[in-house]
Amino acid sequence: MAGFRVVLDACVLVPIHKADLLLTFAEHRAYFPLWSDRIMDETVRGIHRATKGRISEERARTRVDATNDAFEDACVEGWEPLEVAITGMPDPDDRHVVAAAVRGHASAIATDNTKHFPKAVPEPLGSTHAAPTGSSWTCSTATRRAQWPA
């Protein structure tokens, strides 16, 4: 699918209010969301940890599965071979997010961990950059969509 494509990092999918807002924008076609199975697995574990176990991993998986069902073309596949080629990351465990962004032809990575994604790493791989999901990102995403449905 064409358009403004954004990989959503697990850290923005864990908090329900943030995930709901971002996915509502996607539902209204302000951008096209992307993620990988690995990002969604991290989301499941993150929900469980963030709720100090009040939400089981099984229940968190239900939420993730519903998200995958709602956005059935969002899951990027085939990113794994690219992961080993990505170097210079402050946290090498985040290489899979950049690999998914490159494979999914994303214009940005929505994350709250921008320090883990320096511009020098993703930009040469396809102009992907990390964007914090604070109010300026939210406002710029909202204004991408000139006409919101009534």
N, C-alpha and C positions, 0 to 999 in steps of 0.2 A: 504494500500500500504506500502511496506517495504521501507527501506532506511533511510537516515538522515531526520528526521521530525522536522520542526521548526514552532512554533507558532509565527505569526507576530502580534505584538502589534499594536494598532491603531496609535500610534505616529510614526511608520515607514511606515504606509500606507497613511498618510495624505499628506506629501510632494510628489508631483508627480514624481520628479526626483528619489528620493529614492525608492518609490514604483515601478517605472518602472524598475529600476536596479534589485531590489530584485525579482520581478516577472519574469524578463527575465532570471535570473539565474534558477528560478524554472521551467520555460518553457523548459530550456535546461537540466533539471533533475539534477542540482547540489545539490538540496535538494527538499523535498516535503513540500510545504507550508500548514500551518493550520491556521484557525481562527474560531471564533464562530460568530453567528448572533449578539451577544452583541458587540463584537469587531468591527464588520462592522457598527453597529449603531453608535458607538463612532467615527468611521472613518467619517461617514457622517456629524456628528455634528462638528468634528474637521476640516474638509475641509471648512465648512461654516464659522466657527470662524476664521480659519487661513487666509481666504480671505476677512475677515471683511464684509461678506455678499455678496461679488461680485459673488460668486458661491452659488446659492440657495441650500437648503437641497435637493430639488427635483432633481436638476442637479447632485449633489454629489451622490445621491442615484443611478442615472443612471450609474455613474462610478463604484460604488460598485457592482451593479447588473452585469455589464459587467465582473468584476473581478471574481465574483462567477460563472458566466457562463463559463469563460475561465478555471477555476480550480474547476470543479464541485464536486470533492471529497475532497475539502479542508475544508469545513465547518464541524466542530466538533459538534456533538449533544450529549446530555445526560450528559453534564458536570455540570449541575445545582445542583444535590444532593451533589456533591463533594465540592462545594464552601463553605458551612457552616463549613466543617471540616478543612479548611485551616486557620491557626492562625499565629500570629507573623509577619504579614505584616505591614510595615510602613504606607502604605495606604490601608486600608481594601477594598477600591473600586477596587483594582487590583486583588483581590482573584479570580475573574472569569477567568482571563488570566491564572493563574496557574492551575485552575480547568480544563480549556480547554487543557492545555499542558499535564496534567496527563491523562485525558480521551483520548486524541489523541496520546498517547505514544510518545510525542515529546522529542527529545534530547536536545532542547534548546528553549529559548524564545528570539526572536529578538526584541529589544527595545532600546530606547534611555533613558529610565528611570531606569537604572540598580539599582539605590539606592532604588527603590520601590520593588526590588526583591532580598533580601539578600539570599545567598546560603543556609543558615540554614532553609529556608522555603521550597523551591522546591526540593532540593536534596533528603531528606528522602522520598519524595513522588514518586520518580522514576528517580533520577539522572538528572532531568531537571534543567538547569541553564540559567540565563539571560545573553545574550551576546549583547554588544553594537554593533550598526550597522556601526561603523566607518570603516576606511580603513583596519584594521587588520581582522575584521570579514569578510569584503567583499573579501579580498584576500584569506582567508582560505576557504571560501565558494566556490570561483572560482576554487581553486586548488583541491577541492574534486572531481571535474569532470575531470578525466584524459584526456578524448578525447572530445573536443568540436566539434559540427557539423560544417561542412564547410559552 
